[in-house]
Amino acid sequence: MTDASPGTTSPEAASPDTTSTASVPTVGDDVPVVARFCPSPTGNPHVGMARTALFSWAYARHRGGRFVFRIEDTDASRDSEESYDLLIDVMRWLGLDWDEGVEVGGPNGPYRQSQRMDVYADVAQRLLDAGLAYKAYDTAEELEQRRDAARAAGRPSGYDGLHRDLTPEQRAAYEAEGRQPVIRFKMPQKDWTFDDLVRGPITFGAENVQDFVIVRANGQPLYTLTNPTDDALMGITHVLRGEDILSSTPRQIAMYEAFAQIGLGHGMVPRFGHLPYVTGQGNKKLSKRDPESNLLGYREQGFLPEGLLNYLALLGWSLPAVDGVERDVFTLEEMVEAFEISRVNPNPARFDLKKCEAINGDHVRLLSDEDLRARLVPRFAAEGLVQDPPTEAQSAMLAAAVPLVHERMGLLTEAVSMLRFLFVDEADFTIDPDDRAKQLDEKGLEVVQAALTALEAIGSTVEWSTPTIEGSLRAALVDDLGLKPRLAFGPVRVAVTGSRISPPLFESIELLGRTRTLERLRAAL
């Protein structure tokens, strides 16, 4: 959500002349950090949102401060309970715990804006009473006409202040016409400079920051009012957010000056830090609609929260090098210990899915076999391959099978596909059609027949073990048939596992057992 208007400007275009800084003190370095994350429950959570939450959380944790999680849900036409539930679910899955906010409570609740409408109505009225805001009766048509004229004349096209100082008689006349006014904040006429935590000093010229609407004509408060009001009342000291709302910062600083005059909040302006864009293909800003942006999709694909957060941290930040050596793979605890906002790069960060998968694979390999097995159980259960909790036999099979794929997998879903053959009922066992066509042709079936003969020869008096299985198959296929291992074992792998991609063949056959292995080889023939 953004509260930027056509009248704002980028810092590069802002005038540096006659600059005035905030008359209210800015939060100092000695003030305990209170950071926040305040998404709107619209649609699915996305990676840009998670990156903002991560940086805010890590900053608060690094500084020994507090992290607040609130929900900005005043737009009933776009917000939904389903999206709210997803936000809570995703934050818990990521492990970004919060000290104060929705679901956990705190001294500044409620933490959903839809439950704070009386607060915003009171603040708006206090601003009106203090002469810091005013009612404006312009129609949409009148505003557009004046904006067109301003653009034609080369002037900023923001609000021109026409209704800033209406007399009581003028207001009464507009109301007699049936016009419903908006409430506009009265911006002080000065330039605005602030020291951005990521980008350094930034100045916006007064001509580019005009009066803005804080309450719609229907009485609905806008983000321009609700966001700074909540930050002030909840004692927020540091605001990390996307650079797409950088241009709204002068408005928020002005609101804090006004709050100080009406006795609202802690009497200080927060420090702001604007995080760089995350870009996708073609170096375009990653939007909510881009497939790479769907946060829930990563959980469904089998990403670990640790792996995904590690990669999101790299979108604009990096762990300090040690003895000249940089590391891309680190834990959340290591990030918290090292996180300095000054290390955030203001340049756009490109999302690279392949690198994200590689980082996740590194985190999979950092897990113990026991931890990985526990994380896989819900996925195997969802596929109907095991019970939840698994039976004793299923637990034993998982314990034996997971080490076979631990080093080979990058996503949790890959373990399910690679180990399915061990858990599926024989009636449901299938062979991938493409792999069947490539491996089980006439020559492949000759290999399968030779393998069947060799494995049938392993009698009940000989242990069905990996060394025995390997010795029998190598003798029958490599030595006797003169095949190279790749050609010798490919058809056997497809026949018993259903795929060319599987755990090590001999260990797989041992786990599958003599009876099931021979049945599958015969079925392939």
N, C-alpha and C positions, 0 to 999 in steps of 0.2 A: 504494500500500500504506500502511496506517496502523497505528500501534501504540497508538492511543487506546483507552481502555476506558470502560465506562459510568461509572466513578468519576471521570473527569476533568471539568474545567469550563472554560467560556470565561473569558477574562481579565476580562470585565465582572462575572462572578459570583464571582471569586476574592476571598478575604479579604485586605486589605492589612495586617492586624495581625501582630505578632511575626514580621516578615519577616527571613529569613536569606538572604544571597547565597551563591554558591558559595565554598567554602573553597579551591578551586583557582583560580588566576588565569585571567581571561578573556583571550583573544588581544587584544593591543594594536594600535594603529594603525601601529606601526612594524614589525610582523611581516610578512614577505613573504607575499602571498596565495597560498593553495593552495585552489582551489575544486573542486567535483566535481559530476558528473552520474551518477546511479546508478539507472537504470530497471530494471524487471523485464521480462523477455521474455515478456509475455503479450498476445496479440492484436496488432492493428495499432497502430503508433505514432500518437499523437494530438496535437492542437495544444497542449494544456496542457503536455504533456511537452516539446514543442519550445520553448515559451516559457520554461520553467524552464531548459532547456539553454542557450538563448540568453542569458538574463540572467546565469547563472553564468559562461558563457564570456566574455561582454562585461566582467563585473566583473573576472575574472582578467586579461584582456588589458589593460584600462584601468589596472590597478594594476601591470602588469608582472610578474604572478605566473604560476602554473602551473595548468593545467586537467587534471583527472583524470576519466577515463571508465571506470567499472567497471559490472559487471552483477550484479544481485541476483537470483540464480536458484536459490534453495534450495527452492522449492516445485515439486517434480517433477510434481505433478498439474496445474499450470497453465502452467508454463514450457515453451517449445519452442525447438528449434534454428531453426525457420523464423522465429519472432519475433526471435530473436537476430540472424539474418542481416539481417532488415529494419531493426533498430536501427542496425547498422553501416552499411547502405546509406543510410539516411535521414540519418544524421549526416554522411556523406561528401557526399551530394547537397547538403545545406544549407551545407556548407563550414565547419562548426564543428569545426576540427581540435583534437586533444588531445595534450598533452605526455607523458602517462603513462596506461596502461590497456590494455584489450583490443586485440589486433592490433598494438599498437606496443610493448608491454612497459614495463619500468621497474623501479626498485629495490624496489618493494613488492608485486610479484606473488605468486601469480597474481591476476588481476583479475576472475575469475568466482567468486562465492561458493560455487558447487557444488564448486570445487576447493580450498576453504579449510576444509573441515569439521574437520580436525585442529586448526586454529587456534582455532576456536570451542569445541571440546571442551576444549582446554587452558585457555582463558580462563574458561570456566564452572567448571572444577575449581579454578582459582586463586581465584575468587570464593567458592566453597564453603569452601575451606581457610582463607580469611581471615575467615570469618564474615560476609561481605557478601552472601551468598545462602544459600538453604536449600532443602531438599527438602520439598515439600508433597504430601500423599497424599490430599487431598480428592477425592471422586468428583464427577462432574458434577451428580448429583442433590443431593448435600449442598450444593454451592456454590449451586445455584439456590434451594434452600429458604432458605438464610441470606440470599441477596440479596432474595428476596421479603419476608422478615421485616424487613430493613433498610429497604426501600422503604415498607413499611406503617408503619414507625415514623418515617418522614421522615428517615432517615439516608442518607448516601452508600452506594451499593450495590456499591462495589468490594470487593476482597478484605479480609476482616476480620482477617487475621493469625493465624488460629487455629492454624496449624501452624508459626508463626514460631520457636517455642522448644520444640520437641518434645524429650523426653529420648531417650537411646539406646534405652531400653526401649520407648517409644511407637513409635519408628520401626521397631524390630524387629517389634513386634506388627502394624503395618500391612503390613509386607513379608511377614509370615507369612500374611496374608490374601490375598496375591498382588497387592496394589496396586502399580502402577507410578507413581512420583512424577514430578511436574514439578519444575523448578527455578525458584524465584521469587527475584527481586532484593529485597533488604531496603532499602526506601526510608527514608532518614533522616526523622525526624518533625519537619519544619520547613516553613515557607512558602518559596516559590521565586520569586525575582525575577531577571529578565534584561532586558537592553536590546536589543530587537528592532531590526534594521537598518532595517526598513520601518515598524514600528508604535510604536517607542519602548518605554519601560519597561512591563513586564507582570509581574503577580504572580499566582501560583496558591497557594491555601491548602493547607496540609498535609493537611487532611481530604479533599481531593479528589484526592490523588495517592497511591494505595495500592500495596502490593507487587504486582509484576507478573511474569508468566511470561517467562522468557528461553529455556527449553528444554522442549520437549514431553515427555510421558511416554515417547514412542518414541525419545527422544534427538535429535530434530530441533531445531536451533537456530532461534529466531524472529528476526524483524526487530529486535525490541527488544534483542537481543544482537549480531547480525551487523552492523547498521548502525553503531552507535557504535564497535564494535571495529575495523571497517575504517577509519572516519574517524580513530580514534586512531593506528592503525598506519601509515596512509598520510599522516599529518601534515596532515590537512585543517584549515584555519584558518577558513574561512567557508562556511556552509551556507545556500544559498538553496533554498527548497522551498515547496510549496503550503501555504496556510493550513489545509487540512483536517487536517494533522498538527501544527498549532500546539500542541495540548494534550499532545502527547508530549514537548515540549521539556524540562520539568522532569525527566523520567525520564532523558533523555540527559545532562543536566547532572549528575545524580546518578551516572550511570555513569562519567562522567569523573572525579568525585571518587574513586570506587572504583578506577578504573584507576590514579590517582596513588598510591593506597595499595599497589597490587600491582606498581607499577613498569612500567606499560604505557603506551606512547604518549609524547607530547611534553610531558605535564604541564600542558597548558593546555586550557581550555574554548573551543571554537570560538565565533565570533559567528554567530548565527542571524538569518535574514531570511525572513519568511513572505510569499509573493507572493499577491496577491488572486485570488479565483476568476475564472474566465472563464465568462461566462454566455451563453446562447443565447436562443432564442425564449421569450418570456414571462419573461425575466430569471431563468430557472432555470439552475442550474449546468450547464455543458456537460459531458455525460457521454461516455464512450468510444463509446456506441452512437448518439450524435447524428451525422447525416450531415456536419455542419459540422466535426466533430471529427476525421474521418479524414484524417490527414496525407498518406497515400499518394494519396488521392483528388485532392489539389491538384496533385501531380506529374502524375498521369494527365490532369487537365484542362488542363495546359499552363501552370501557374504557374511563374514563375522562382523559384529559391531566394532571390534578392535581394529580390524583391517580397514573397514570403511572410514572410521574416524582418523586413522593414521593417514590415509590418502587425502581426506578432506583438509587435514592440517597442512598438508604440503601445497594446497591451493592458496599461496600467498605467504607461507611461513616455512621455516626450516629449523631443524635442531642445530644449535651451534656446533661447529666442527671441534673435534678434540684431537690435538696434535696434528692438525691439518687434515684430519680424516672426517668426511661428512657421512652421515647415516640417514637413509631414507626410512628405515624401519625402526620404530620405537613404540614403547607402550604409552598408554594414556598418562600413567604416573610420571614417566620421563618428560612428557610434554608439559605437564603442569609445573614440574620443577624448573623447567627451562624457559617457560613462556614469557616473553617480553613483547609488548605490543609494538615497541620500536623496531622489531625485526620483521614486521609485516610489510611486504612489498606492495606499494600502491598500484603497481601495474596489473592489468588483467591477467588472470590465471586460467590456463587452458585445461579443461577436463579431458584426461586421456584414459579411456576405459581399459586399455591393455595394461597400462601401468597400475591402475586401480586393482585389476585382477591379480597382477603380479605381487603387489603389496599384500593383498589378502592371502595369497598362497603362502607368503612368508609367515604370516600370523597363524595360519593353519598348522604349519610345521612347528611353530613354537608351542602349540598345545601338547599336553601329555596325551597318551593314548586313552586314558580314562576320561579326561575332559572332552576330547573329541568324540568318544563313544556316547557320552551323555548328551552332547549337542545333536548327535545324529539320530538318537532314538525317536524324537518327535517326527522327524522326516520319514524314517522308515515306517513308523506307525501310520502316518498320513497316507502312505502308499499301500497300506494293508499288508505290509511285509512282516511286521512284528506287532505284538500287543504293547500297550503302554500302561503299566510297565511290562517289559518283555518277560516271557517265561524263562525258566532256568536254562533250557536248551537254547533259546534265542539269545540270551545274554552271553552264553558260552561261545556261540557262533560269532557274535559281534566282537567279543574280546579277541578271538583268534583272527578275524578277518580285517578289522580296522588297521592293525599295523601293516598289512599288506598294501594298503592304498594311502596311508598317511603321507608319505613322501611324494606321492604321484598326483595329489589332488590340489586344486586351488580354490574350489567352491564346495560347499557341503553337498550340493545336489549331485556333484560328480561321484561322490561315494555311493549314493543311492543307485546311480546307473551302473557303476562298476561292480557292485556287490549284489545286485538284484538276483542274479542267477542262483545265489546260495540260499535265498529265502523264499523264492516263488514256488508255489505248488507245481508239481510236474505237469499237471493238466494245463497250467497257464504259461508254461515255459515256451518262449518263442525265439526264433533266430532272426536277426535283422535281415530284411530282404536283400539289401545291397551287399552285406557281408556274405550272405549265402551265395549270391551270384558270383562274387569275386573269389571266394575261397572253396566253395563246395561244388566245383565243376567235376568233370570226370577224373582228372588227376587228383583233385582234392579228396574225392571220395575214396580213391585208392589209398591215400594216406590215412584217412579215417579208419578204413578196414584194417590196415596194418597196425594202427594204434589199438584198435579194439582187440585184435588177436593178442597183442603184446600184454595188454592190461588184463585180459581174461586169464592169462597164464600166471598172474600173481595169485597164488592160492591162499586159502584161509590160514595156512601155517606161516605165511610171510606177512610182515607188518605192512599195512597200507600207509606208506609214509612218503614224504617228499623225495628222499634219496632213492627209495626203491622205484617210485614212479618215474623219476628222471632217468635212472639207469635203464629201465625197460624201454622207454620211448626213444632215448638216444640210440640204443642198440638197434631197435627195429627200424627207425626212420632215417637216422643219419648214417649209421654204419651199414645196415643191410640195404636200404634203398639208395644210399649215396646222396641224400638231399642236404642242402644247406639248411641250418636251423630255421631261418626265416620261412622257407618253403615247407619245412617239415612240420613245424608246430602251429602255423597259422590255421590250417583247416581243423586241427584238433581243438584249438582255442575257440573257434567259432562254434564248433559242434557242442562243446560242453558248457560254454558261457553265454552263447548267443551273440557275441560281438567280438570284433577284432581288438577292442580296447577293454582290457580286464586286468586284474591283479596278476602277479607272476603265475604262469601256467601250472607248474608242478604243485605249488602250494595250494592253488585253487582246486586242483583235482583231489588233493588230500582232504581238504575241507568238505568238498562235495560228497565224498565217500564213494566206495567201490560200486555199490548198487546203482546209485543215481548216475554216476559217470558212465557206466556200461550201458544203462538204459538210453542215455542221450546220444552216445555214439551209435547205437543200433538205430535209434530214431532218425538220425541224420542220414543213415544209409537207406 
